[in-house]
Amino acid sequence: MTQTVLILGASGRFGRNAALAFRNAGWPVRKFDRKTDVLEAAATGADVIVNAWNPLYPDWALLVPKLHQQVIDVASKTGATVIVPGNVYVFGANTPCPWSGDTPHLATNPLGRIRIEMEEAYRSSSVRTIILRAGDFIDTSASANWFDRVMIKHLSRGRLVYPGNPEIPHAWAYLPDLARTAVALAEMRDSLPRFCDVPFTGHTLTGAELAQALSRVTAQTVTIKQMSWWPLHLARPFWRLAPHLLEMRYLWDVPHRLDGSLMAELLGEVQHTGLDDVLRSAIPETLAEPSRAAKAVAV
């Protein structure tokens, strides 16, 4: 039987990768256009709604509750399952890791509280919901995330700009892998709990390990340069994003990883793209040393 997915935020990082993954898996994909489409009409007949809407941080307080409530209301009428790309903001700075679906949500900062309340709205509804929780994104093209906008900005000069303590683990999610996991969960949605919180393990790396991997991939020595946060402090009065970036700074100094035991239980052994191949696809082509397989083909 044909299954249809509606992607909200299909031009964004997760939404774009989710649309591609669902299409590659044979699903008809509808992309919602907020300028012209009406949500209830667009969702009619959709089996799954991927809610990848993600306003800018300064707009979260106003828009996140409103946008997600609209999705909850529509999914309650249509019976669609909603997949939400979750993050690690809900855990806060003082929660021991590993972080799982059973880990208490103890964040007290504003962005963390907004995410907690958003997830609670789904939990308390009747909507079948999958929270696919992941760390920071690594994309296949520049999409204004931490990795491409800040960290590899000076990679051509052999530098990795790191925002925090380079000796502690940090959770990363390669978006094509994350999106394929969303498809796998969508296809088994009827056998899942009504509200299912699934952490995605991805790659957990220290900054030092990331620099070592980039050294391999670029065939040059990559050294770590500590990012300065002072420009953000200075920008607070006139750049409305700056206070929110500073609010989330703690994630770069709190060791964390996601517990993948539930994902393994549900999906078996999940195939993650190898770290070197992840990085090759994420950095500019001019900086990437070809993989051994590619060299062999060339020869």
N, C-alpha and C positions, 0 to 999 in steps of 0.2 A: 504494500500500500504506500502511495506517495505521501511523504511528510514534507511540510512546508515550514520554513523559518522566516520570521520577520526580524530584521536587524535594525535596531535603533542606534544611531550614531555610527553608521556604516563607513563614514569618512574618517573616523578616528582610529587610534592605534589598534585597540582590541577589535572594534567593529569591522575594520577593513580585513584583518586577518581571519576573523570569524566568518565573514561572508565568503572568503576564498575557501576556507576549510569545509564549510557546509556544501558549497557548490562542488568541490572536488569529491565529496562523499555522495554526491548524487541528489542532494536536496534542492528543490526549487527555493530560491532565495529572493525575498522581497526586501528592498532597501527603503526605509522610511525617509521621506523628505519633509522636514518640519515646516518648510515654506508652503507646501502645496497639499500635503496629505492630512487626513483626519485619522487619529490613532485608532479609534474603534473600527472604522471601515477598513483600514489597512490590516488590522489584526484579525478580522473575520476570516475564519478558515485556516489561520496559522496554528500549527501544532505547538510551536516553540517561539517564544519572544526572547531575543538576546537584547538585554537592556544595557547597551554600552554608552548611553548618554553620560557625559562627564563634563559639566560646566567648569569654568575656571575657578580656582580656589576662592577668590573673593565673592563669587556668586553662589557658593555651596549653600550657605544658610538660607538663602531665599529660594533657590531653584531645586536643590536635591530632594527635599521632602515633597515638593509639588510634583516634580516629574515622576518620581517613583510611585506616588499615590495614584497618578493617572494610569500608570501601567498596572498597578494592583487592581484598580477598578475595572479596567478593560479585561484583564486576564480572569478576573472573577466571573465575568459575564461569558467569556468565550471558552473557558476551560483550558487555556494554553498554559504550558509550563514556562516559567520565566527563568532564564539563566542570567545571573548578575556576576560580572567580574569583581570579586571582592579584593580587598587589600589588607595590609597588616596594621593599618592605622588603629583598628579597634582595640589592639592589645595594650597600647601605652608603653611607657618607658620602664616600668618596674615589674613586668611579667616575665617569669623565667621561661626560657625556651627548652625544648621545641614547642612551637605553637601548633595546636591541632584544632579540630572542630569542637572539642570540649574545653578548650582553654578559655577562662573567663575574659570577658571584654572589659578591661579596666582603664581604658584611656580616659583622661580627664581634660585634655586639650580640646579646643573647639572643633577642629576638623575630625578628630577621632570620635567625639560625641555625635557629630552629625552622621557619620557612618554607622555608629552603633544604633542610633534611632532609626535610620533607614532600614537596616537589616531587621530590627525588631518589628517594623511595620509589615514586612513580608512574613516573619515568623508568626505573628499574631493573626494573619489573614488566613483565608482558605485556599490561597493560590499555591499550587505546586511550584516550589522554588529550589533552584540549585545555586548556591553561592560557590563559585569557583575561585578560591582565594590564592593570591600569588604575591610575590615580592615585586621589586622594581622590574620594569619591562626592558627587554632588549629586542629591538625591531630589526627588520630587514632593510629599512631605509631610514633616513633621517626624519624623525617625527617629534623633535623638540622635547625629548626626554632627558633625564640626567645623563644617560650614557653618551648620547651623541652630541648633546648641546654643550655639556661641560667636560665630561671625563676624557673624551678622545679628541677634544678640540685641538690639542697640540701634539697629537700622536705622530704626525709627520716629522716632528722634532724629537721623537723618542720619549715623550712625556705622557704619563697618565695623571690627570688632575683628579685627586681623590678628596671627597668632601669630609671625610671623617677619619677614624682610626683604621689604618690599613692592616692591622693585625687581628681584627675580629671578623667573624663570619657575617655575611650579608646575603639575603635571599634575592635571587634573580629569576625571571621567567622569560624564556625565549618565546615570543608571541606565536609563531607558527605551531610550536609544540602545545602551548596553552590552548590555542584555538582547536587543534585536533582533539584535545582532551574534552573540550566543551561538546564537540560533536559526539564523541563516544558516550558521554554522560547523557546527552539528549536522546540517544538511541536506546538507552536503558532506563529512561526516566520513570516509566510506570512501575519499575521494581524498586525504586528508591523511596526513602522516607519522604513525606510531603514537604518537609523543609530539610534540605540536605546541605551541610557545610563541608565542602571538600577542599582541603589544602593541596596545593600543587607544589611538589618539591622543587622542580626546576634545577637550577645550579646554585649551590651555596658556596660562596667564595670569600676569602679575605681579599683586601686590596692588593696585598703582595702576590697572592695566587693569580689574580686577574692580570697584574703586570707581567708575571712570568708567562702566562698564556698569550698575552699580546706580543711578547717578545718572540715566542715561537711562530706566531701567525704572520708577523711582519718581518721576520728575519733580521731584527735589530734589537739592541738592548733598550728596553722600555723601563724608565725610572719613574718613581712616584713623586709628584709635586703636590704638596698639601694645598688644598683650596683655601683661600682666604674668605671668611664670611663677613669681613668688615664692609665691603661694598654694599652688601645687602642691608646691613644696619644703617649705613648712610642713606640708602635709597628708601627707607621706610616712609619718610614723610610724603614722598611724591610718587612712589611706585606701589600700587595697591597689592601686588602679588608678593612683595618682599616680606611682609610680616608673616604670611602663611608658609613661605619657604623656611623662614627661621623657626617657625613653630614646629616643623617636622624635622628639624636638624638632628634631633635625638636619635633618629633611626640609623644615622651613620656612626653613632658611638655606642649603640646597644647591640651586643651580639645576638643574632637571631637566625633561626632556620625554621622551615615548615615541616611538620610531621606528615610524611607521605603514606602512613600505614593504611588509612581509609582508602586512598586512591588505589593502592596496590590491592587491597581487598576487593574493591569493586571492579577494577579493570585488569587485574593481573600485573604482569611485568610490563610497565609502561616504557616505550622506547623514546628516550630523550635524544635529541640531536647532540652529538659530541661537542664539547666546549669549543674546540678549535674551529669546527665548522660553523658554530654559532657566531663566533667572533669574525670569521672571514666574511660572513654574509652581512654583518652589522657595520663594518668599517668601510671606508672608501675603497673601491676596487684597486686603486693605484697603490694602496699601502699593503694589500694582502698578498702574502707569498702563496702561490698555488699549493693545494694539498698534494700529498704523495700520489693519490689516485689520479688527480688531474694531470700531474707530471707524467705518470705512466701512460695515460691516454695520449698525451702530446707526443711522447716518444714513439 
